[in-house]
Amino acid sequence: MDRSPGGGDRPDYAHWMEIPTRWADNDAYGHMNNTVHYEFMDTAINTWLVEQGGLDYRGGAVIGLCVESQCSYTAEIAFPEVLAVGLSVSHLGNSSVHYAVGLYRRDRTTEVAEGRFVHVFCDRETRRPVPVDGRLRTALEKLRRSP
């Protein structure tokens, strides 16, 4: 059964980055709190958008707004560990993009969580959807999964 919103197989991810856990990520149960997984997904996605897509989140005319996110947790993780975060695009529309995100232990063999994250790109002022084009589209195309 594929319970994963993103596919879940390590080769499915087009880009990887490592993110260390922090002391404050652990909760009262001694593991990384569920909300932190979303922070890691958001960090991987936005790092790609800024570094590869040229997204100017501080003052650019176009911003990406999260309209949907989901996470399935498959293993515990706790500070001090480093996560390998896999990123791919499962759908690239006119103004929206669906990301698949896999969180793994650093060796990429133990899955921690699988996520889905959807951005709609909008005009900063009007908050109305705008086409994804130029350098941003090119960067997102690089993350697109093969059918």
Rosetta constraint file for C-alpha pairs under 8 A:
AtomPair CA 2 CA 7 HARMONIC 7.27 0.50
AtomPair CA 3 CA 72 HARMONIC 7.87 0.50
AtomPair CA 4 CA 8 HARMONIC 5.96 0.50
AtomPair CA 4 CA 72 HARMONIC 6.90 0.50
AtomPair CA 4 CA 114 HARMONIC 6.16 0.50
AtomPair CA 4 CA 115 HARMONIC 7.48 0.50
AtomPair CA 5 CA 70 HARMONIC 7.65 0.50
AtomPair CA 5 CA 71 HARMONIC 7.89 0.50
AtomPair CA 5 CA 100 HARMONIC 7.07 0.50
AtomPair CA 5 CA 114 HARMONIC 6.94 0.50
AtomPair CA 5 CA 115 HARMONIC 6.22 0.50
AtomPair CA 5 CA 116 HARMONIC 5.72 0.50
AtomPair CA 6 CA 90 HARMONIC 7.49 0.50
AtomPair CA 6 CA 99 HARMONIC 7.51 0.50
AtomPair CA 6 CA 100 HARMONIC 4.29 0.50
AtomPair CA 6 CA 101 HARMONIC 6.40 0.50
AtomPair CA 6 CA 102 HARMONIC 7.48 0.50
AtomPair CA 6 CA 114 HARMONIC 6.46 0.50
AtomPair CA 6 CA 115 HARMONIC 6.17 0.50
AtomPair CA 6 CA 116 HARMONIC 5.95 0.50
AtomPair CA 7 CA 12 HARMONIC 7.12 0.50
AtomPair CA 7 CA 100 HARMONIC 7.37 0.50
AtomPair CA 8 CA 12 HARMONIC 7.17 0.50
AtomPair CA 8 CA 102 HARMONIC 6.46 0.50
AtomPair CA 8 CA 114 HARMONIC 6.49 0.50
AtomPair CA 9 CA 13 HARMONIC 7.65 0.50
AtomPair CA 10 CA 86 HARMONIC 7.41 0.50
AtomPair CA 10 CA 102 HARMONIC 7.71 0.50
AtomPair CA 10 CA 108 HARMONIC 7.48 0.50
AtomPair CA 12 CA 88 HARMONIC 7.20 0.50
AtomPair CA 12 CA 145 HARMONIC 6.81 0.50
AtomPair CA 13 CA 86 HARMONIC 5.16 0.50
AtomPair CA 13 CA 87 HARMONIC 5.12 0.50
AtomPair CA 13 CA 88 HARMONIC 4.95 0.50
AtomPair CA 13 CA 100 HARMONIC 7.76 0.50
AtomPair CA 13 CA 101 HARMONIC 7.68 0.50
AtomPair CA 13 CA 102 HARMONIC 7.69 0.50
AtomPair CA 13 CA 143 HARMONIC 7.76 0.50
AtomPair CA 13 CA 145 HARMONIC 7.59 0.50
AtomPair CA 14 CA 86 HARMONIC 7.09 0.50
AtomPair CA 14 CA 87 HARMONIC 5.96 0.50
AtomPair CA 14 CA 88 HARMONIC 5.22 0.50
AtomPair CA 14 CA 142 HARMONIC 7.53 0.50
AtomPair CA 14 CA 143 HARMONIC 5.26 0.50
AtomPair CA 14 CA 144 HARMONIC 7.34 0.50
AtomPair CA 14 CA 145 HARMONIC 7.23 0.50
AtomPair CA 15 CA 86 HARMONIC 5.67 0.50
AtomPair CA 15 CA 87 HARMONIC 5.17 0.50
AtomPair CA 15 CA 88 HARMONIC 6.67 0.50
AtomPair CA 15 CA 143 HARMONIC 6.88 0.50
AtomPair CA 16 CA 84 HARMONIC 6.49 0.50
AtomPair CA 16 CA 85 HARMONIC 5.45 0.50
AtomPair CA 16 CA 86 HARMONIC 4.51 0.50
AtomPair CA 16 CA 87 HARMONIC 6.25 0.50
AtomPair CA 17 CA 44 HARMONIC 6.99 0.50
AtomPair CA 17 CA 84 HARMONIC 5.73 0.50
AtomPair CA 17 CA 85 HARMONIC 5.34 0.50
AtomPair CA 17 CA 86 HARMONIC 6.78 0.50
AtomPair CA 18 CA 82 HARMONIC 6.51 0.50
AtomPair CA 18 CA 83 HARMONIC 5.51 0.50
AtomPair CA 18 CA 84 HARMONIC 4.49 0.50
AtomPair CA 18 CA 85 HARMONIC 6.01 0.50
AtomPair CA 18 CA 106 HARMONIC 7.24 0.50
AtomPair CA 19 CA 40 HARMONIC 7.34 0.50
AtomPair CA 19 CA 82 HARMONIC 5.64 0.50
AtomPair CA 19 CA 83 HARMONIC 5.28 0.50
AtomPair CA 19 CA 84 HARMONIC 6.55 0.50
AtomPair CA 19 CA 85 HARMONIC 7.30 0.50
AtomPair CA 20 CA 80 HARMONIC 7.48 0.50
AtomPair CA 20 CA 81 HARMONIC 6.05 0.50
AtomPair CA 20 CA 82 HARMONIC 4.09 0.50
AtomPair CA 20 CA 83 HARMONIC 6.06 0.50
AtomPair CA 21 CA 25 HARMONIC 6.49 0.50
AtomPair CA 21 CA 78 HARMONIC 7.17 0.50
AtomPair CA 21 CA 79 HARMONIC 5.35 0.50
AtomPair CA 21 CA 80 HARMONIC 5.93 0.50
AtomPair CA 21 CA 81 HARMONIC 5.58 0.50
AtomPair CA 21 CA 82 HARMONIC 5.75 0.50
AtomPair CA 21 CA 83 HARMONIC 7.24 0.50
AtomPair CA 22 CA 26 HARMONIC 7.72 0.50
AtomPair CA 22 CA 79 HARMONIC 5.84 0.50
AtomPair CA 22 CA 80 HARMONIC 6.78 0.50
AtomPair CA 23 CA 79 HARMONIC 5.71 0.50
AtomPair CA 23 CA 80 HARMONIC 7.15 0.50
AtomPair CA 25 CA 31 HARMONIC 7.70 0.50
AtomPair CA 25 CA 32 HARMONIC 5.11 0.50
AtomPair CA 25 CA 33 HARMONIC 6.15 0.50
AtomPair CA 25 CA 36 HARMONIC 6.48 0.50
AtomPair CA 25 CA 78 HARMONIC 7.49 0.50
AtomPair CA 25 CA 79 HARMONIC 6.93 0.50
AtomPair CA 26 CA 30 HARMONIC 5.60 0.50
AtomPair CA 26 CA 31 HARMONIC 4.84 0.50
AtomPair CA 26 CA 32 HARMONIC 4.27 0.50
AtomPair CA 26 CA 33 HARMONIC 5.82 0.50
AtomPair CA 26 CA 78 HARMONIC 6.03 0.50
AtomPair CA 26 CA 79 HARMONIC 6.43 0.50
AtomPair CA 27 CA 31 HARMONIC 5.82 0.50
AtomPair CA 27 CA 32 HARMONIC 6.04 0.50
AtomPair CA 27 CA 33 HARMONIC 5.35 0.50
AtomPair CA 30 CA 78 HARMONIC 6.91 0.50
AtomPair CA 31 CA 76 HARMONIC 6.32 0.50
AtomPair CA 31 CA 77 HARMONIC 5.70 0.50
AtomPair CA 31 CA 78 HARMONIC 4.49 0.50
AtomPair CA 31 CA 79 HARMONIC 7.43 0.50
AtomPair CA 32 CA 36 HARMONIC 6.76 0.50
AtomPair CA 32 CA 37 HARMONIC 7.96 0.50
AtomPair CA 32 CA 76 HARMONIC 7.15 0.50
AtomPair CA 32 CA 77 HARMONIC 5.73 0.50
AtomPair CA 32 CA 78 HARMONIC 4.97 0.50
AtomPair CA 32 CA 79 HARMONIC 7.17 0.50
AtomPair CA 33 CA 37 HARMONIC 7.53 0.50
AtomPair CA 34 CA 38 HARMONIC 7.58 0.50
AtomPair CA 35 CA 39 HARMONIC 6.86 0.50
AtomPair CA 36 CA 40 HARMONIC 6.34 0.50
AtomPair CA 37 CA 41 HARMONIC 6.36 0.50
AtomPair CA 37 CA 71 HARMONIC 7.85 0.50
AtomPair CA 37 CA 103 HARMONIC 7.98 0.50
AtomPair CA 37 CA 113 HARMONIC 7.57 0.50
AtomPair CA 38 CA 42 HARMONIC 6.06 0.50
AtomPair CA 38 CA 71 HARMONIC 7.59 0.50
AtomPair CA 39 CA 43 HARMONIC 6.03 0.50
AtomPair CA 40 CA 44 HARMONIC 6.22 0.50
AtomPair CA 40 CA 85 HARMONIC 7.76 0.50
AtomPair CA 41 CA 45 HARMONIC 6.21 0.50
AtomPair CA 41 CA 85 HARMONIC 7.56 0.50
AtomPair CA 41 CA 101 HARMONIC 6.46 0.50
AtomPair CA 41 CA 115 HARMONIC 7.51 0.50
AtomPair CA 41 CA 117 HARMONIC 7.91 0.50
AtomPair CA 42 CA 46 HARMONIC 5.99 0.50
AtomPair CA 43 CA 47 HARMONIC 5.84 0.50
AtomPair CA 44 CA 48 HARMONIC 6.36 0.50
AtomPair CA 44 CA 85 HARMONIC 6.96 0.50
AtomPair CA 44 CA 87 HARMONIC 7.31 0.50
AtomPair CA 45 CA 49 HARMONIC 6.30 0.50
AtomPair CA 45 CA 87 HARMONIC 7.32 0.50
AtomPair CA 46 CA 50 HARMONIC 6.00 0.50
AtomPair CA 47 CA 51 HARMONIC 5.90 0.50
AtomPair CA 48 CA 52 HARMONIC 5.38 0.50
AtomPair CA 48 CA 53 HARMONIC 6.74 0.50
AtomPair CA 48 CA 139 HARMONIC 7.96 0.50
AtomPair CA 49 CA 53 HARMONIC 4.55 0.50
AtomPair CA 49 CA 54 HARMONIC 6.32 0.50
AtomPair CA 49 CA 55 HARMONIC 5.53 0.50
AtomPair CA 49 CA 136 HARMONIC 7.01 0.50
AtomPair CA 49 CA 139 HARMONIC 7.38 0.50
AtomPair CA 49 CA 140 HARMONIC 7.99 0.50
AtomPair CA 50 CA 54 HARMONIC 4.87 0.50
AtomPair CA 50 CA 55 HARMONIC 4.56 0.50
AtomPair CA 50 CA 56 HARMONIC 6.62 0.50
AtomPair CA 50 CA 57 HARMONIC 7.76 0.50
AtomPair CA 51 CA 55 HARMONIC 7.67 0.50
AtomPair CA 52 CA 135 HARMONIC 7.84 0.50
AtomPair CA 52 CA 136 HARMONIC 7.53 0.50
AtomPair CA 52 CA 139 HARMONIC 5.64 0.50
AtomPair CA 53 CA 135 HARMONIC 5.29 0.50
AtomPair CA 53 CA 136 HARMONIC 4.08 0.50
AtomPair CA 53 CA 137 HARMONIC 7.33 0.50
AtomPair CA 53 CA 138 HARMONIC 7.25 0.50
AtomPair CA 53 CA 139 HARMONIC 5.03 0.50
AtomPair CA 53 CA 140 HARMONIC 7.39 0.50
AtomPair CA 54 CA 135 HARMONIC 6.61 0.50
AtomPair CA 54 CA 136 HARMONIC 6.45 0.50
AtomPair CA 55 CA 60 HARMONIC 7.16 0.50
AtomPair CA 55 CA 62 HARMONIC 7.71 0.50
AtomPair CA 55 CA 63 HARMONIC 7.61 0.50
AtomPair CA 55 CA 136 HARMONIC 6.96 0.50
AtomPair CA 56 CA 60 HARMONIC 4.70 0.50
AtomPair CA 56 CA 62 HARMONIC 7.77 0.50
AtomPair CA 56 CA 63 HARMONIC 7.80 0.50
AtomPair CA 57 CA 62 HARMONIC 7.80 0.50
AtomPair CA 57 CA 63 HARMONIC 6.15 0.50
AtomPair CA 60 CA 124 HARMONIC 7.42 0.50
AtomPair CA 61 CA 123 HARMONIC 5.77 0.50
AtomPair CA 61 CA 124 HARMONIC 5.31 0.50
AtomPair CA 61 CA 125 HARMONIC 7.64 0.50
AtomPair CA 62 CA 121 HARMONIC 6.43 0.50
AtomPair CA 62 CA 122 HARMONIC 5.54 0.50
AtomPair CA 62 CA 123 HARMONIC 4.84 0.50
AtomPair CA 62 CA 124 HARMONIC 5.42 0.50
AtomPair CA 62 CA 130 HARMONIC 7.69 0.50
AtomPair CA 63 CA 121 HARMONIC 5.52 0.50
AtomPair CA 63 CA 122 HARMONIC 5.45 0.50
AtomPair CA 63 CA 123 HARMONIC 6.42 0.50
AtomPair CA 63 CA 124 HARMONIC 5.75 0.50
AtomPair CA 64 CA 119 HARMONIC 5.53 0.50
AtomPair CA 64 CA 120 HARMONIC 5.57 0.50
AtomPair CA 64 CA 121 HARMONIC 4.32 0.50
AtomPair CA 64 CA 122 HARMONIC 6.25 0.50
AtomPair CA 65 CA 119 HARMONIC 5.23 0.50
AtomPair CA 65 CA 120 HARMONIC 5.33 0.50
AtomPair CA 65 CA 121 HARMONIC 6.18 0.50
AtomPair CA 65 CA 122 HARMONIC 7.13 0.50
AtomPair CA 66 CA 117 HARMONIC 7.15 0.50
AtomPair CA 66 CA 118 HARMONIC 5.69 0.50
AtomPair CA 66 CA 119 HARMONIC 4.56 0.50
AtomPair CA 66 CA 120 HARMONIC 6.53 0.50
AtomPair CA 67 CA 118 HARMONIC 5.79 0.50
AtomPair CA 67 CA 119 HARMONIC 5.97 0.50
AtomPair CA 67 CA 120 HARMONIC 6.76 0.50
AtomPair CA 68 CA 116 HARMONIC 7.84 0.50
AtomPair CA 68 CA 117 HARMONIC 5.85 0.50
AtomPair CA 68 CA 118 HARMONIC 5.13 0.50
AtomPair CA 68 CA 119 HARMONIC 7.45 0.50
AtomPair CA 69 CA 115 HARMONIC 7.26 0.50
AtomPair CA 69 CA 116 HARMONIC 5.45 0.50
AtomPair CA 69 CA 117 HARMONIC 4.39 0.50
AtomPair CA 69 CA 118 HARMONIC 6.29 0.50
AtomPair CA 70 CA 115 HARMONIC 5.45 0.50
AtomPair CA 70 CA 116 HARMONIC 5.12 0.50
AtomPair CA 70 CA 117 HARMONIC 6.57 0.50
AtomPair CA 71 CA 113 HARMONIC 6.67 0.50
AtomPair CA 71 CA 114 HARMONIC 5.66 0.50
AtomPair CA 71 CA 115 HARMONIC 4.26 0.50
AtomPair CA 71 CA 116 HARMONIC 6.49 0.50
AtomPair CA 72 CA 113 HARMONIC 5.50 0.50
AtomPair CA 72 CA 114 HARMONIC 5.30 0.50
AtomPair CA 72 CA 115 HARMONIC 6.32 0.50
AtomPair CA 73 CA 112 HARMONIC 6.13 0.50
AtomPair CA 73 CA 113 HARMONIC 4.36 0.50
AtomPair CA 73 CA 114 HARMONIC 6.67 0.50
AtomPair CA 74 CA 111 HARMONIC 6.41 0.50
AtomPair CA 74 CA 112 HARMONIC 5.05 0.50
AtomPair CA 74 CA 113 HARMONIC 5.23 0.50
AtomPair CA 74 CA 114 HARMONIC 7.78 0.50
AtomPair CA 75 CA 110 HARMONIC 7.81 0.50
AtomPair CA 75 CA 111 HARMONIC 6.57 0.50
AtomPair CA 75 CA 112 HARMONIC 4.49 0.50
AtomPair CA 75 CA 113 HARMONIC 6.89 0.50
AtomPair CA 76 CA 112 HARMONIC 6.33 0.50
AtomPair CA 77 CA 81 HARMONIC 7.28 0.50
AtomPair CA 77 CA 112 HARMONIC 6.95 0.50
AtomPair CA 81 CA 105 HARMONIC 7.65 0.50
AtomPair CA 81 CA 106 HARMONIC 7.76 0.50
AtomPair CA 82 CA 105 HARMONIC 6.54 0.50
AtomPair CA 82 CA 106 HARMONIC 5.50 0.50
AtomPair CA 83 CA 103 HARMONIC 6.34 0.50
AtomPair CA 83 CA 104 HARMONIC 5.56 0.50
AtomPair CA 83 CA 105 HARMONIC 4.89 0.50
AtomPair CA 83 CA 106 HARMONIC 4.98 0.50
AtomPair CA 84 CA 103 HARMONIC 5.97 0.50
AtomPair CA 84 CA 104 HARMONIC 5.12 0.50
AtomPair CA 84 CA 105 HARMONIC 5.87 0.50
AtomPair CA 84 CA 106 HARMONIC 4.90 0.50
AtomPair CA 84 CA 107 HARMONIC 7.49 0.50
AtomPair CA 84 CA 108 HARMONIC 6.34 0.50
AtomPair CA 85 CA 101 HARMONIC 6.83 0.50
AtomPair CA 85 CA 102 HARMONIC 5.62 0.50
AtomPair CA 85 CA 103 HARMONIC 4.68 0.50
AtomPair CA 85 CA 104 HARMONIC 6.28 0.50
AtomPair CA 86 CA 101 HARMONIC 5.49 0.50
AtomPair CA 86 CA 102 HARMONIC 4.86 0.50
AtomPair CA 86 CA 103 HARMONIC 6.44 0.50
AtomPair CA 86 CA 104 HARMONIC 7.94 0.50
AtomPair CA 87 CA 99 HARMONIC 6.92 0.50
AtomPair CA 87 CA 100 HARMONIC 5.90 0.50
AtomPair CA 87 CA 101 HARMONIC 4.78 0.50
AtomPair CA 87 CA 102 HARMONIC 6.66 0.50
AtomPair CA 87 CA 143 HARMONIC 7.16 0.50
AtomPair CA 88 CA 99 HARMONIC 5.66 0.50
AtomPair CA 88 CA 100 HARMONIC 5.21 0.50
AtomPair CA 88 CA 101 HARMONIC 6.60 0.50
AtomPair CA 88 CA 143 HARMONIC 4.75 0.50
AtomPair CA 88 CA 144 HARMONIC 5.83 0.50
AtomPair CA 88 CA 145 HARMONIC 6.36 0.50
AtomPair CA 89 CA 97 HARMONIC 6.95 0.50
AtomPair CA 89 CA 98 HARMONIC 5.77 0.50
AtomPair CA 89 CA 99 HARMONIC 4.46 0.50
AtomPair CA 89 CA 100 HARMONIC 5.99 0.50
AtomPair CA 89 CA 140 HARMONIC 6.87 0.50
AtomPair CA 89 CA 141 HARMONIC 7.70 0.50
AtomPair CA 89 CA 143 HARMONIC 5.16 0.50
AtomPair CA 89 CA 144 HARMONIC 4.41 0.50
AtomPair CA 89 CA 145 HARMONIC 6.07 0.50
AtomPair CA 90 CA 97 HARMONIC 7.78 0.50
AtomPair CA 90 CA 98 HARMONIC 5.58 0.50
AtomPair CA 90 CA 99 HARMONIC 5.73 0.50
AtomPair CA 90 CA 100 HARMONIC 6.26 0.50
AtomPair CA 90 CA 144 HARMONIC 6.04 0.50
AtomPair CA 90 CA 145 HARMONIC 5.88 0.50
AtomPair CA 91 CA 97 HARMONIC 5.66 0.50
AtomPair CA 91 CA 98 HARMONIC 5.03 0.50
AtomPair CA 91 CA 99 HARMONIC 7.27 0.50
AtomPair CA 91 CA 144 HARMONIC 7.25 0.50
AtomPair CA 92 CA 96 HARMONIC 6.19 0.50
AtomPair CA 92 CA 97 HARMONIC 4.56 0.50
AtomPair CA 92 CA 98 HARMONIC 6.51 0.50
AtomPair CA 92 CA 140 HARMONIC 7.58 0.50
AtomPair CA 92 CA 141 HARMONIC 7.71 0.50
AtomPair CA 92 CA 144 HARMONIC 7.65 0.50
AtomPair CA 93 CA 97 HARMONIC 6.00 0.50
AtomPair CA 93 CA 132 HARMONIC 7.95 0.50
AtomPair CA 94 CA 130 HARMONIC 7.80 0.50
AtomPair CA 94 CA 131 HARMONIC 5.17 0.50
AtomPair CA 94 CA 132 HARMONIC 5.99 0.50
AtomPair CA 95 CA 120 HARMONIC 5.68 0.50
AtomPair CA 95 CA 121 HARMONIC 5.44 0.50
AtomPair CA 95 CA 122 HARMONIC 7.62 0.50
AtomPair CA 95 CA 129 HARMONIC 5.99 0.50
AtomPair CA 95 CA 130 HARMONIC 5.50 0.50
AtomPair CA 95 CA 131 HARMONIC 4.53 0.50
AtomPair CA 95 CA 132 HARMONIC 5.18 0.50
AtomPair CA 96 CA 118 HARMONIC 7.05 0.50
AtomPair CA 96 CA 119 HARMONIC 5.54 0.50
AtomPair CA 96 CA 120 HARMONIC 4.27 0.50
AtomPair CA 96 CA 121 HARMONIC 6.09 0.50
AtomPair CA 96 CA 132 HARMONIC 7.42 0.50
AtomPair CA 97 CA 118 HARMONIC 5.71 0.50
AtomPair CA 97 CA 119 HARMONIC 5.41 0.50
AtomPair CA 97 CA 120 HARMONIC 6.61 0.50
AtomPair CA 98 CA 116 HARMONIC 6.98 0.50
AtomPair CA 98 CA 117 HARMONIC 5.87 0.50
AtomPair CA 98 CA 118 HARMONIC 4.51 0.50
AtomPair CA 98 CA 119 HARMONIC 6.65 0.50
AtomPair CA 99 CA 116 HARMONIC 5.66 0.50
AtomPair CA 99 CA 117 HARMONIC 5.16 0.50
AtomPair CA 99 CA 118 HARMONIC 6.19 0.50
AtomPair CA 100 CA 114 HARMONIC 7.54 0.50
AtomPair CA 100 CA 115 HARMONIC 5.91 0.50
AtomPair CA 100 CA 116 HARMONIC 4.95 0.50
AtomPair CA 100 CA 117 HARMONIC 6.75 0.50
AtomPair CA 101 CA 114 HARMONIC 5.80 0.50
AtomPair CA 101 CA 115 HARMONIC 4.90 0.50
AtomPair CA 101 CA 116 HARMONIC 6.15 0.50
AtomPair CA 101 CA 117 HARMONIC 7.69 0.50
AtomPair CA 102 CA 111 HARMONIC 7.37 0.50
AtomPair CA 102 CA 112 HARMONIC 7.81 0.50
AtomPair CA 102 CA 113 HARMONIC 6.06 0.50
AtomPair CA 102 CA 114 HARMONIC 4.58 0.50
AtomPair CA 102 CA 115 HARMONIC 6.25 0.50
AtomPair CA 103 CA 111 HARMONIC 6.07 0.50
AtomPair CA 103 CA 112 HARMONIC 5.35 0.50
AtomPair CA 103 CA 113 HARMONIC 5.05 0.50
AtomPair CA 103 CA 114 HARMONIC 6.14 0.50
AtomPair CA 104 CA 108 HARMONIC 5.15 0.50
AtomPair CA 104 CA 109 HARMONIC 6.79 0.50
AtomPair CA 104 CA 110 HARMONIC 5.52 0.50
AtomPair CA 104 CA 111 HARMONIC 4.31 0.50
AtomPair CA 104 CA 112 HARMONIC 5.10 0.50
AtomPair CA 104 CA 113 HARMONIC 7.04 0.50
AtomPair CA 105 CA 109 HARMONIC 6.71 0.50
AtomPair CA 105 CA 110 HARMONIC 5.47 0.50
AtomPair CA 105 CA 111 HARMONIC 6.47 0.50
AtomPair CA 105 CA 112 HARMONIC 6.81 0.50
AtomPair CA 120 CA 129 HARMONIC 6.55 0.50
AtomPair CA 121 CA 129 HARMONIC 5.63 0.50
AtomPair CA 121 CA 130 HARMONIC 5.91 0.50
AtomPair CA 121 CA 131 HARMONIC 7.22 0.50
AtomPair CA 121 CA 132 HARMONIC 6.74 0.50
AtomPair CA 122 CA 126 HARMONIC 7.68 0.50
AtomPair CA 122 CA 127 HARMONIC 5.16 0.50
AtomPair CA 122 CA 128 HARMONIC 5.07 0.50
AtomPair CA 122 CA 129 HARMONIC 4.11 0.50
AtomPair CA 122 CA 130 HARMONIC 5.10 0.50
AtomPair CA 123 CA 127 HARMONIC 5.06 0.50
AtomPair CA 123 CA 128 HARMONIC 5.60 0.50
AtomPair CA 123 CA 129 HARMONIC 6.38 0.50
AtomPair CA 123 CA 130 HARMONIC 6.22 0.50
AtomPair CA 132 CA 136 HARMONIC 6.57 0.50
AtomPair CA 132 CA 137 HARMONIC 5.54 0.50
AtomPair CA 133 CA 137 HARMONIC 4.72 0.50
AtomPair CA 133 CA 138 HARMONIC 7.52 0.50
AtomPair CA 134 CA 138 HARMONIC 6.39 0.50
AtomPair CA 135 CA 139 HARMONIC 6.17 0.50
AtomPair CA 136 CA 140 HARMONIC 6.29 0.50
AtomPair CA 137 CA 141 HARMONIC 6.01 0.50
AtomPair CA 138 CA 142 HARMONIC 6.53 0.50
AtomPair CA 139 CA 143 HARMONIC 7.04 0.50
AtomPair CA 140 CA 144 HARMONIC 6.57 0.50
